[in-house]
Every structure is written in C-alpha cells, then in structure tokens.
C-alpha cells in the first residue's frame, strides 16, 4: 500500500493523507498535489510504501507528531 502525505513544515502538521493500493496511482496524485500547492517550500508531499498505517506511523512518525511532540522527541536520549 502507498500512502500520500501532505505535510506543512511551518505548522508541523499533516494536512492530508490518502491510501492507494497502486503506487503508480499514488505518484500521479502526488504530482497533482505538487501542482496544486504550487511549489510552496513549506509544503512537503511524499508517497511512502508501508504494509499498514501503523507501520507508516512507526517508521515515519515525524509526519504524525505536532511541533511540541517533535521537540520533546528530539530532546529524549537515544
């Protein structure tokens, strides 16, 4: 499964997330989203493959955490 994420770096929040069973369709939608956001540098648009949303949240957690949570996580010892 491929997940399309639209993330606002300035706000530190996920704006949109969609699931696609076909990576090609996800990439087509990614290009549409990039055109829609007009190259705004604060907007990050990614297509990521994972077996489940739980796995995606575990491997790419920064997209699902707010700025305060990210700051707390950075401060935690490894």
VEXKE-191693 format. One record per atom (N, C-alpha, C, O): residue number from 1; residue in three letters; atom name; x, y, z. Coordinates in steps of 0.2 Angstrom, whole numbers, padded with zeros to 4 digits. Layout:
// residues N
<node num="NUM" residuo="ALA" atomo="CA" X="X" Y="Y" Z="Z"/>
...
//
This chain:
// residues 78
<node num="1" residuo="UNK" atomo="N" X="0004" Y="-0006" Z="0000"/>
<node num="1" residuo="UNK" atomo="CA" X="0000" Y="0000" Z="0000"/>
<node num="1" residuo="UNK" atomo="C" X="0005" Y="0006" Z="0000"/>
<node num="1" residuo="UNK" atomo="O" X="0010" Y="0006" Z="0003"/>
<node num="2" residuo="UNK" atomo="N" X="0002" Y="0011" Z="-0004"/>
<node num="2" residuo="UNK" atomo="CA" X="0006" Y="0018" Z="-0004"/>
<node num="2" residuo="UNK" atomo="C" X="0002" Y="0023" Z="-0001"/>
<node num="2" residuo="UNK" atomo="O" X="-0004" Y="0024" Z="-0002"/>
<node num="3" residuo="UNK" atomo="N" X="0005" Y="0027" Z="0003"/>
<node num="3" residuo="UNK" atomo="CA" X="0002" Y="0032" Z="0007"/>
<node num="3" residuo="UNK" atomo="C" X="0004" Y="0039" Z="0004"/>
<node num="3" residuo="UNK" atomo="O" X="0010" Y="0040" Z="0003"/>
<node num="4" residuo="UNK" atomo="N" X="0000" Y="0044" Z="0002"/>
<node num="4" residuo="UNK" atomo="CA" X="0002" Y="0050" Z="0000"/>
<node num="4" residuo="UNK" atomo="C" X="0001" Y="0055" Z="0006"/>
<node num="4" residuo="UNK" atomo="O" X="-0005" Y="0056" Z="0009"/>
<node num="5" residuo="UNK" atomo="N" X="0006" Y="0058" Z="0008"/>
<node num="5" residuo="UNK" atomo="CA" X="0006" Y="0063" Z="0014"/>
<node num="5" residuo="UNK" atomo="C" X="0007" Y="0070" Z="0011"/>
<node num="5" residuo="UNK" atomo="O" X="0012" Y="0071" Z="0007"/>
<node num="6" residuo="UNK" atomo="N" X="0003" Y="0075" Z="0014"/>
<node num="6" residuo="UNK" atomo="CA" X="0004" Y="0082" Z="0013"/>
<node num="6" residuo="UNK" atomo="C" X="0006" Y="0085" Z="0019"/>
<node num="6" residuo="UNK" atomo="O" X="0001" Y="0085" Z="0024"/>
<node num="7" residuo="UNK" atomo="N" X="0012" Y="0087" Z="0020"/>
<node num="7" residuo="UNK" atomo="CA" X="0014" Y="0090" Z="0027"/>
<node num="7" residuo="UNK" atomo="C" X="0016" Y="0097" Z="0027"/>
<node num="7" residuo="UNK" atomo="O" X="0020" Y="0099" Z="0022"/>
<node num="8" residuo="UNK" atomo="N" X="0014" Y="0101" Z="0031"/>
<node num="8" residuo="UNK" atomo="CA" X="0016" Y="0108" Z="0032"/>
<node num="8" residuo="UNK" atomo="C" X="0021" Y="0109" Z="0037"/>
<node num="8" residuo="UNK" atomo="O" X="0020" Y="0108" Z="0043"/>
<node num="9" residuo="UNK" atomo="N" X="0027" Y="0110" Z="0035"/>
<node num="9" residuo="UNK" atomo="CA" X="0033" Y="0110" Z="0039"/>
<node num="9" residuo="UNK" atomo="C" X="0033" Y="0116" Z="0044"/>
<node num="9" residuo="UNK" atomo="O" X="0035" Y="0115" Z="0050"/>
<node num="10" residuo="UNK" atomo="N" X="0030" Y="0122" Z="0042"/>
<node num="10" residuo="UNK" atomo="CA" X="0030" Y="0128" Z="0046"/>
<node num="10" residuo="UNK" atomo="C" X="0025" Y="0126" Z="0052"/>
<node num="10" residuo="UNK" atomo="O" X="0026" Y="0128" Z="0058"/>
<node num="11" residuo="UNK" atomo="N" X="0019" Y="0123" Z="0051"/>
<node num="11" residuo="UNK" atomo="CA" X="0014" Y="0122" Z="0056"/>
<node num="11" residuo="UNK" atomo="C" X="0016" Y="0115" Z="0059"/>
<node num="11" residuo="UNK" atomo="O" X="0013" Y="0114" Z="0065"/>
<node num="12" residuo="UNK" atomo="N" X="0020" Y="0111" Z="0057"/>
<node num="12" residuo="UNK" atomo="CA" X="0022" Y="0105" Z="0060"/>
<node num="12" residuo="UNK" atomo="C" X="0016" Y="0100" Z="0060"/>
<node num="12" residuo="UNK" atomo="O" X="0015" Y="0097" Z="0065"/>
<node num="13" residuo="UNK" atomo="N" X="0012" Y="0100" Z="0055"/>
<node num="13" residuo="UNK" atomo="CA" X="0006" Y="0096" Z="0055"/>
<node num="13" residuo="UNK" atomo="C" X="0004" Y="0093" Z="0048"/>
<node num="13" residuo="UNK" atomo="O" X="0006" Y="0096" Z="0043"/>
<node num="14" residuo="UNK" atomo="N" X="0001" Y="0087" Z="0048"/>
<node num="14" residuo="UNK" atomo="CA" X="-0001" Y="0083" Z="0042"/>
<node num="14" residuo="UNK" atomo="C" X="-0007" Y="0087" Z="0040"/>
<node num="14" residuo="UNK" atomo="O" X="-0012" Y="0087" Z="0043"/>
<node num="15" residuo="UNK" atomo="N" X="-0007" Y="0089" Z="0033"/>
<node num="15" residuo="UNK" atomo="CA" X="-0013" Y="0092" Z="0030"/>
<node num="15" residuo="UNK" atomo="C" X="-0018" Y="0087" Z="0027"/>
<node num="15" residuo="UNK" atomo="O" X="-0024" Y="0088" Z="0027"/>
<node num="16" residuo="UNK" atomo="N" X="-0015" Y="0081" Z="0025"/>
<node num="16" residuo="UNK" atomo="CA" X="-0019" Y="0076" Z="0021"/>
<node num="16" residuo="UNK" atomo="C" X="-0015" Y="0070" Z="0021"/>
<node num="16" residuo="UNK" atomo="O" X="-0009" Y="0070" Z="0020"/>
<node num="17" residuo="UNK" atomo="N" X="-0019" Y="0064" Z="0021"/>
<node num="17" residuo="UNK" atomo="CA" X="-0016" Y="0058" Z="0020"/>
<node num="17" residuo="UNK" atomo="C" X="-0021" Y="0054" Z="0016"/>
<node num="17" residuo="UNK" atomo="O" X="-0027" Y="0053" Z="0018"/>
<node num="18" residuo="UNK" atomo="N" X="-0019" Y="0050" Z="0011"/>
<node num="18" residuo="UNK" atomo="CA" X="-0023" Y="0046" Z="0007"/>
<node num="18" residuo="UNK" atomo="C" X="-0019" Y="0039" Z="0006"/>
<node num="18" residuo="UNK" atomo="O" X="-0013" Y="0039" Z="0005"/>
<node num="19" residuo="UNK" atomo="N" X="-0023" Y="0034" Z="0005"/>
<node num="19" residuo="UNK" atomo="CA" X="-0020" Y="0027" Z="0004"/>
<node num="19" residuo="UNK" atomo="C" X="-0022" Y="0025" Z="-0003"/>
<node num="19" residuo="UNK" atomo="O" X="-0027" Y="0027" Z="-0006"/>
<node num="20" residuo="UNK" atomo="N" X="-0017" Y="0022" Z="-0006"/>
<node num="20" residuo="UNK" atomo="CA" X="-0018" Y="0019" Z="-0013"/>
<node num="20" residuo="UNK" atomo="C" X="-0015" Y="0012" Z="-0014"/>
<node num="20" residuo="UNK" atomo="O" X="-0010" Y="0011" Z="-0011"/>
<node num="21" residuo="UNK" atomo="N" X="-0019" Y="0008" Z="-0016"/>
<node num="21" residuo="UNK" atomo="CA" X="-0016" Y="0001" Z="-0017"/>
<node num="21" residuo="UNK" atomo="C" X="-0011" Y="0000" Z="-0023"/>
<node num="21" residuo="UNK" atomo="O" X="-0007" Y="-0004" Z="-0023"/>
<node num="22" residuo="UNK" atomo="N" X="-0011" Y="0005" Z="-0027"/>
<node num="22" residuo="UNK" atomo="CA" X="-0006" Y="0005" Z="-0033"/>
<node num="22" residuo="UNK" atomo="C" X="-0002" Y="0011" Z="-0033"/>
<node num="22" residuo="UNK" atomo="O" X="-0004" Y="0017" Z="-0032"/>
<node num="23" residuo="UNK" atomo="N" X="0005" Y="0010" Z="-0032"/>
<node num="23" residuo="UNK" atomo="CA" X="0010" Y="0015" Z="-0032"/>
<node num="23" residuo="UNK" atomo="C" X="0010" Y="0020" Z="-0038"/>
<node num="23" residuo="UNK" atomo="O" X="0011" Y="0026" Z="-0037"/>
<node num="24" residuo="UNK" atomo="N" X="0008" Y="0018" Z="-0043"/>
<node num="24" residuo="UNK" atomo="CA" X="0008" Y="0022" Z="-0049"/>
<node num="24" residuo="UNK" atomo="C" X="0002" Y="0027" Z="-0049"/>
<node num="24" residuo="UNK" atomo="O" X="0003" Y="0033" Z="-0050"/>
<node num="25" residuo="UNK" atomo="N" X="-0003" Y="0025" Z="-0046"/>
<node num="25" residuo="UNK" atomo="CA" X="-0009" Y="0030" Z="-0045"/>
<node num="25" residuo="UNK" atomo="C" X="-0007" Y="0035" Z="-0039"/>
<node num="25" residuo="UNK" atomo="O" X="-0008" Y="0041" Z="-0040"/>
<node num="26" residuo="UNK" atomo="N" X="-0004" Y="0033" Z="-0034"/>
<node num="26" residuo="UNK" atomo="CA" X="-0001" Y="0037" Z="-0029"/>
<node num="26" residuo="UNK" atomo="C" X="0003" Y="0042" Z="-0032"/>
<node num="26" residuo="UNK" atomo="O" X="0003" Y="0048" Z="-0030"/>
<node num="27" residuo="UNK" atomo="N" X="0008" Y="0040" Z="-0036"/>
<node num="27" residuo="UNK" atomo="CA" X="0013" Y="0045" Z="-0039"/>
<node num="27" residuo="UNK" atomo="C" X="0009" Y="0050" Z="-0043"/>
<node num="27" residuo="UNK" atomo="O" X="0011" Y="0056" Z="-0043"/>
<node num="28" residuo="UNK" atomo="N" X="0004" Y="0048" Z="-0047"/>
<node num="28" residuo="UNK" atomo="CA" X="0001" Y="0053" Z="-0051"/>
<node num="28" residuo="UNK" atomo="C" X="-0003" Y="0058" Z="-0047"/>
<node num="28" residuo="UNK" atomo="O" X="-0003" Y="0064" Z="-0048"/>
<node num="29" residuo="UNK" atomo="N" X="-0006" Y="0055" Z="-0041"/>
<node num="29" residuo="UNK" atomo="CA" X="-0009" Y="0060" Z="-0037"/>
<node num="29" residuo="UNK" atomo="C" X="-0004" Y="0065" Z="-0033"/>
<node num="29" residuo="UNK" atomo="O" X="-0005" Y="0070" Z="-0032"/>
<node num="30" residuo="UNK" atomo="N" X="0002" Y="0062" Z="-0032"/>
<node num="30" residuo="UNK" atomo="CA" X="0007" Y="0066" Z="-0029"/>
<node num="30" residuo="UNK" atomo="C" X="0009" Y="0072" Z="-0034"/>
<node num="30" residuo="UNK" atomo="O" X="0010" Y="0078" Z="-0032"/>
<node num="31" residuo="UNK" atomo="N" X="0010" Y="0071" Z="-0040"/>
<node num="31" residuo="UNK" atomo="CA" X="0011" Y="0076" Z="-0045"/>
<node num="31" residuo="UNK" atomo="C" X="0006" Y="0081" Z="-0045"/>
<node num="31" residuo="UNK" atomo="O" X="0007" Y="0087" Z="-0046"/>
<node num="32" residuo="UNK" atomo="N" X="-0001" Y="0079" Z="-0045"/>
<node num="32" residuo="UNK" atomo="CA" X="-0006" Y="0083" Z="-0045"/>
<node num="32" residuo="UNK" atomo="C" X="-0006" Y="0088" Z="-0039"/>
<node num="32" residuo="UNK" atomo="O" X="-0007" Y="0094" Z="-0039"/>
<node num="33" residuo="UNK" atomo="N" X="-0004" Y="0085" Z="-0033"/>
<node num="33" residuo="UNK" atomo="CA" X="-0004" Y="0089" Z="-0027"/>
<node num="33" residuo="UNK" atomo="C" X="0002" Y="0094" Z="-0027"/>
<node num="33" residuo="UNK" atomo="O" X="0001" Y="0099" Z="-0025"/>
<node num="34" residuo="UNK" atomo="N" X="0007" Y="0092" Z="-0030"/>
<node num="34" residuo="UNK" atomo="CA" X="0013" Y="0096" Z="-0031"/>
<node num="34" residuo="UNK" atomo="C" X="0011" Y="0102" Z="-0035"/>
<node num="34" residuo="UNK" atomo="O" X="0013" Y="0108" Z="-0033"/>
<node num="35" residuo="UNK" atomo="N" X="0007" Y="0101" Z="-0040"/>
<node num="35" residuo="UNK" atomo="CA" X="0005" Y="0107" Z="-0044"/>
<node num="35" residuo="UNK" atomo="C" X="0000" Y="0111" Z="-0040"/>
<node num="35" residuo="UNK" atomo="O" X="0000" Y="0117" Z="-0041"/>
<node num="36" residuo="UNK" atomo="N" X="-0005" Y="0108" Z="-0036"/>
<node num="36" residuo="UNK" atomo="CA" X="-0010" Y="0111" Z="-0033"/>
<node num="36" residuo="UNK" atomo="C" X="-0006" Y="0116" Z="-0027"/>
<node num="36" residuo="UNK" atomo="O" X="-0009" Y="0122" Z="-0026"/>
<node num="37" residuo="UNK" atomo="N" X="-0001" Y="0114" Z="-0024"/>
<node num="37" residuo="UNK" atomo="CA" X="0002" Y="0118" Z="-0019"/>
<node num="37" residuo="UNK" atomo="C" X="0007" Y="0123" Z="-0022"/>
<node num="37" residuo="UNK" atomo="O" X="0010" Y="0127" Z="-0019"/>
<node num="38" residuo="UNK" atomo="N" X="0008" Y="0123" Z="-0029"/>
<node num="38" residuo="UNK" atomo="CA" X="0012" Y="0127" Z="-0032"/>
<node num="38" residuo="UNK" atomo="C" X="0019" Y="0129" Z="-0030"/>
<node num="38" residuo="UNK" atomo="O" X="0022" Y="0134" Z="-0030"/>
<node num="39" residuo="UNK" atomo="N" X="0023" Y="0123" Z="-0028"/>
<node num="39" residuo="UNK" atomo="CA" X="0030" Y="0124" Z="-0026"/>
<node num="39" residuo="UNK" atomo="C" X="0031" Y="0127" Z="-0019"/>
<node num="39" residuo="UNK" atomo="O" X="0036" Y="0130" Z="-0018"/>
<node num="40" residuo="UNK" atomo="N" X="0026" Y="0128" Z="-0015"/>
<node num="40" residuo="UNK" atomo="CA" X="0027" Y="0131" Z="-0009"/>
<node num="40" residuo="UNK" atomo="C" X="0032" Y="0127" Z="-0005"/>
<node num="40" residuo="UNK" atomo="O" X="0031" Y="0121" Z="-0003"/>
<node num="41" residuo="UNK" atomo="N" X="0037" Y="0130" Z="-0003"/>
<node num="41" residuo="UNK" atomo="CA" X="0043" Y="0127" Z="0001"/>
<node num="41" residuo="UNK" atomo="C" X="0041" Y="0124" Z="0007"/>
<node num="41" residuo="UNK" atomo="O" X="0044" Y="0119" Z="0010"/>
<node num="42" residuo="UNK" atomo="N" X="0036" Y="0126" Z="0011"/>
<node num="42" residuo="UNK" atomo="CA" X="0034" Y="0124" Z="0017"/>
<node num="42" residuo="UNK" atomo="C" X="0030" Y="0118" Z="0017"/>
<node num="42" residuo="UNK" atomo="O" X="0029" Y="0114" Z="0022"/>
<node num="43" residuo="UNK" atomo="N" X="0028" Y="0116" Z="0011"/>
<node num="43" residuo="UNK" atomo="CA" X="0023" Y="0110" Z="0010"/>
<node num="43" residuo="UNK" atomo="C" X="0028" Y="0104" Z="0007"/>
<node num="43" residuo="UNK" atomo="O" X="0031" Y="0105" Z="0002"/>
<node num="44" residuo="UNK" atomo="N" X="0027" Y="0099" Z="0011"/>
<node num="44" residuo="UNK" atomo="CA" X="0031" Y="0093" Z="0009"/>
<node num="44" residuo="UNK" atomo="C" X="0026" Y="0088" Z="0007"/>
<node num="44" residuo="UNK" atomo="O" X="0021" Y="0086" Z="0010"/>
<node num="45" residuo="UNK" atomo="N" X="0027" Y="0085" Z="0001"/>
<node num="45" residuo="UNK" atomo="CA" X="0022" Y="0080" Z="-0002"/>
<node num="45" residuo="UNK" atomo="C" X="0026" Y="0074" Z="-0003"/>
<node num="45" residuo="UNK" atomo="O" X="0031" Y="0074" Z="-0007"/>
<node num="46" residuo="UNK" atomo="N" X="0024" Y="0068" Z="0000"/>
<node num="46" residuo="UNK" atomo="CA" X="0028" Y="0062" Z="-0001"/>
<node num="46" residuo="UNK" atomo="C" X="0023" Y="0056" Z="-0002"/>
<node num="46" residuo="UNK" atomo="O" X="0018" Y="0056" Z="0000"/>
<node num="47" residuo="UNK" atomo="N" X="0026" Y="0051" Z="-0006"/>
<node num="47" residuo="UNK" atomo="CA" X="0022" Y="0045" Z="-0007"/>
<node num="47" residuo="UNK" atomo="C" X="0027" Y="0039" Z="-0004"/>
<node num="47" residuo="UNK" atomo="O" X="0032" Y="0038" Z="-0006"/>
<node num="48" residuo="UNK" atomo="N" X="0024" Y="0036" Z="0002"/>
<node num="48" residuo="UNK" atomo="CA" X="0028" Y="0031" Z="0005"/>
<node num="48" residuo="UNK" atomo="C" X="0024" Y="0025" Z="0005"/>
<node num="48" residuo="UNK" atomo="O" X="0018" Y="0024" Z="0006"/>
<node num="49" residuo="UNK" atomo="N" X="0028" Y="0019" Z="0005"/>
<node num="49" residuo="UNK" atomo="CA" X="0025" Y="0012" Z="0005"/>
<node num="49" residuo="UNK" atomo="C" X="0026" Y="0009" Z="0011"/>
<node num="49" residuo="UNK" atomo="O" X="0032" Y="0009" Z="0014"/>
<node num="50" residuo="UNK" atomo="N" X="0021" Y="0006" Z="0014"/>
<node num="50" residuo="UNK" atomo="CA" X="0021" Y="0003" Z="0020"/>
<node num="50" residuo="UNK" atomo="C" X="0015" Y="-0003" Z="0020"/>
<node num="50" residuo="UNK" atomo="O" X="0011" Y="-0002" Z="0016"/>
<node num="51" residuo="UNK" atomo="N" X="0016" Y="-0008" Z="0024"/>
<node num="51" residuo="UNK" atomo="CA" X="0011" Y="-0013" Z="0024"/>
<node num="51" residuo="UNK" atomo="C" X="0005" Y="-0011" Z="0028"/>
<node num="51" residuo="UNK" atomo="O" X="-0001" Y="-0013" Z="0026"/>
<node num="52" residuo="UNK" atomo="N" X="0005" Y="-0006" Z="0032"/>
<node num="52" residuo="UNK" atomo="CA" X="-0001" Y="-0003" Z="0036"/>
<node num="52" residuo="UNK" atomo="C" X="0001" Y="0004" Z="0038"/>
<node num="52" residuo="UNK" atomo="O" X="0006" Y="0006" Z="0038"/>
<node num="53" residuo="UNK" atomo="N" X="-0005" Y="0007" Z="0040"/>
<node num="53" residuo="UNK" atomo="CA" X="-0004" Y="0014" Z="0043"/>
<node num="53" residuo="UNK" atomo="C" X="0000" Y="0014" Z="0049"/>
<node num="53" residuo="UNK" atomo="O" X="0004" Y="0018" Z="0051"/>
<node num="54" residuo="UNK" atomo="N" X="-0001" Y="0008" Z="0053"/>
<node num="54" residuo="UNK" atomo="CA" X="0003" Y="0008" Z="0060"/>
<node num="54" residuo="UNK" atomo="C" X="0011" Y="0007" Z="0058"/>
<node num="54" residuo="UNK" atomo="O" X="0015" Y="0011" Z="0062"/>
<node num="55" residuo="UNK" atomo="N" X="0013" Y="0004" Z="0053"/>
<node num="55" residuo="UNK" atomo="CA" X="0020" Y="0003" Z="0051"/>
<node num="55" residuo="UNK" atomo="C" X="0022" Y="0010" Z="0049"/>
<node num="55" residuo="UNK" atomo="O" X="0028" Y="0012" Z="0051"/>
<node num="56" residuo="UNK" atomo="N" X="0018" Y="0014" Z="0045"/>
<node num="56" residuo="UNK" atomo="CA" X="0020" Y="0020" Z="0042"/>
<node num="56" residuo="UNK" atomo="C" X="0021" Y="0025" Z="0048"/>
<node num="56" residuo="UNK" atomo="O" X="0026" Y="0029" Z="0048"/>
<node num="57" residuo="UNK" atomo="N" X="0017" Y="0025" Z="0053"/>
<node num="57" residuo="UNK" atomo="CA" X="0017" Y="0029" Z="0059"/>
<node num="57" residuo="UNK" atomo="C" X="0024" Y="0027" Z="0063"/>
<node num="57" residuo="UNK" atomo="O" X="0027" Y="0032" Z="0066"/>
<node num="58" residuo="UNK" atomo="N" X="0025" Y="0021" Z="0063"/>
<node num="58" residuo="UNK" atomo="CA" X="0031" Y="0019" Z="0067"/>
<node num="58" residuo="UNK" atomo="C" X="0038" Y="0021" Z="0063"/>
<node num="58" residuo="UNK" atomo="O" X="0042" Y="0023" Z="0066"/>
<node num="59" residuo="UNK" atomo="N" X="0038" Y="0020" Z="0057"/>
<node num="59" residuo="UNK" atomo="CA" X="0044" Y="0022" Z="0053"/>
<node num="59" residuo="UNK" atomo="C" X="0045" Y="0029" Z="0051"/>
<node num="59" residuo="UNK" atomo="O" X="0050" Y="0031" Z="0050"/>
<node num="60" residuo="UNK" atomo="N" X="0039" Y="0033" Z="0050"/>
<node num="60" residuo="UNK" atomo="CA" X="0039" Y="0040" Z="0048"/>
<node num="60" residuo="UNK" atomo="C" X="0035" Y="0044" Z="0053"/>
<node num="60" residuo="UNK" atomo="O" X="0031" Y="0048" Z="0051"/>
<node num="61" residuo="UNK" atomo="N" X="0036" Y="0043" Z="0059"/>
<node num="61" residuo="UNK" atomo="CA" X="0032" Y="0046" Z="0065"/>
<node num="61" residuo="UNK" atomo="C" X="0032" Y="0054" Z="0064"/>
<node num="61" residuo="UNK" atomo="O" X="0027" Y="0057" Z="0067"/>
<node num="62" residuo="UNK" atomo="N" X="0037" Y="0057" Z="0062"/>
<node num="62" residuo="UNK" atomo="CA" X="0038" Y="0064" Z="0062"/>
<node num="62" residuo="UNK" atomo="C" X="0032" Y="0067" Z="0058"/>
<node num="62" residuo="UNK" atomo="O" X="0030" Y="0073" Z="0060"/>
<node num="63" residuo="UNK" atomo="N" X="0029" Y="0064" Z="0053"/>
<node num="63" residuo="UNK" atomo="CA" X="0023" Y="0067" Z="0050"/>
<node num="63" residuo="UNK" atomo="C" X="0017" Y="0067" Z="0054"/>
<node num="63" residuo="UNK" atomo="O" X="0012" Y="0070" Z="0052"/>
<node num="64" residuo="UNK" atomo="N" X="0017" Y="0063" Z="0059"/>
<node num="64" residuo="UNK" atomo="CA" X="0011" Y="0062" Z="0063"/>
<node num="64" residuo="UNK" atomo="C" X="0011" Y="0066" Z="0070"/>
<node num="64" residuo="UNK" atomo="O" X="0006" Y="0066" Z="0074"/>
<node num="65" residuo="UNK" atomo="N" X="0017" Y="0069" Z="0071"/>
<node num="65" residuo="UNK" atomo="CA" X="0018" Y="0072" Z="0078"/>
<node num="65" residuo="UNK" atomo="C" X="0017" Y="0080" Z="0077"/>
<node num="65" residuo="UNK" atomo="O" X="0019" Y="0083" Z="0072"/>
<node num="66" residuo="UNK" atomo="N" X="0015" Y="0083" Z="0082"/>
<node num="66" residuo="UNK" atomo="CA" X="0015" Y="0091" Z="0082"/>
<node num="66" residuo="UNK" atomo="C" X="0022" Y="0093" Z="0084"/>
<node num="66" residuo="UNK" atomo="O" X="0026" Y="0090" Z="0085"/>
<node num="67" residuo="UNK" atomo="N" X="0023" Y="0100" Z="0083"/>
<node num="67" residuo="UNK" atomo="CA" X="0029" Y="0103" Z="0084"/>
<node num="67" residuo="UNK" atomo="C" X="0032" Y="0102" Z="0091"/>
<node num="67" residuo="UNK" atomo="O" X="0038" Y="0100" Z="0092"/>
<node num="68" residuo="UNK" atomo="N" X="0027" Y="0102" Z="0096"/>
<node num="68" residuo="UNK" atomo="CA" X="0029" Y="0101" Z="0103"/>
<node num="68" residuo="UNK" atomo="C" X="0031" Y="0094" Z="0104"/>
<node num="68" residuo="UNK" atomo="O" X="0036" Y="0093" Z="0108"/>
<node num="69" residuo="UNK" atomo="N" X="0028" Y="0089" Z="0101"/>
<node num="69" residuo="UNK" atomo="CA" X="0030" Y="0082" Z="0102"/>
<node num="69" residuo="UNK" atomo="C" X="0036" Y="0081" Z="0099"/>
<node num="69" residuo="UNK" atomo="O" X="0040" Y="0077" Z="0101"/>
<node num="70" residuo="UNK" atomo="N" X="0037" Y="0084" Z="0093"/>
<node num="70" residuo="UNK" atomo="CA" X="0044" Y="0083" Z="0089"/>
<node num="70" residuo="UNK" atomo="C" X="0050" Y="0085" Z="0094"/>
<node num="70" residuo="UNK" atomo="O" X="0055" Y="0082" Z="0094"/>
<node num="71" residuo="UNK" atomo="N" X="0049" Y="0091" Z="0096"/>
<node num="71" residuo="UNK" atomo="CA" X="0054" Y="0094" Z="0101"/>
<node num="71" residuo="UNK" atomo="C" X="0055" Y="0090" Z="0107"/>
<node num="71" residuo="UNK" atomo="O" X="0061" Y="0089" Z="0108"/>
<node num="72" residuo="UNK" atomo="N" X="0050" Y="0087" Z="0110"/>
<node num="72" residuo="UNK" atomo="CA" X="0051" Y="0083" Z="0115"/>
<node num="72" residuo="UNK" atomo="C" X="0055" Y="0076" Z="0113"/>
<node num="72" residuo="UNK" atomo="O" X="0059" Y="0074" Z="0117"/>
<node num="73" residuo="UNK" atomo="N" X="0053" Y="0074" Z="0107"/>
<node num="73" residuo="UNK" atomo="CA" X="0056" Y="0068" Z="0105"/>
<node num="73" residuo="UNK" atomo="C" X="0064" Y="0069" Z="0104"/>
<node num="73" residuo="UNK" atomo="O" X="0068" Y="0065" Z="0105"/>
<node num="74" residuo="UNK" atomo="N" X="0065" Y="0075" Z="0101"/>
<node num="74" residuo="UNK" atomo="CA" X="0072" Y="0077" Z="0099"/>
<node num="74" residuo="UNK" atomo="C" X="0076" Y="0077" Z="0106"/>
<node num="74" residuo="UNK" atomo="O" X="0082" Y="0075" Z="0106"/>
<node num="75" residuo="UNK" atomo="N" X="0073" Y="0079" Z="0111"/>
<node num="75" residuo="UNK" atomo="CA" X="0077" Y="0080" Z="0117"/>
<node num="75" residuo="UNK" atomo="C" X="0078" Y="0074" Z="0121"/>
<node num="75" residuo="UNK" atomo="O" X="0081" Y="0073" Z="0126"/>
<node num="76" residuo="UNK" atomo="N" X="0074" Y="0068" Z="0119"/>
<node num="76" residuo="UNK" atomo="CA" X="0075" Y="0062" Z="0123"/>
<node num="76" residuo="UNK" atomo="C" X="0082" Y="0058" Z="0121"/>
<node num="76" residuo="UNK" atomo="O" X="0084" Y="0059" Z="0115"/>
<node num="77" residuo="UNK" atomo="N" X="0085" Y="0055" Z="0126"/>
<node num="77" residuo="UNK" atomo="CA" X="0091" Y="0052" Z="0125"/>
<node num="77" residuo="UNK" atomo="C" X="0089" Y="0045" Z="0120"/>
<node num="77" residuo="UNK" atomo="O" X="0084" Y="0042" Z="0121"/>
<node num="78" residuo="UNK" atomo="N" X="0094" Y="0044" Z="0116"/>
<node num="78" residuo="UNK" atomo="CA" X="0093" Y="0038" Z="0111"/>
<node num="78" residuo="UNK" atomo="C" X="0093" Y="0031" Z="0115"/>
<node num="78" residuo="UNK" atomo="O" X="0092" Y="0026" Z="0112"/>
//
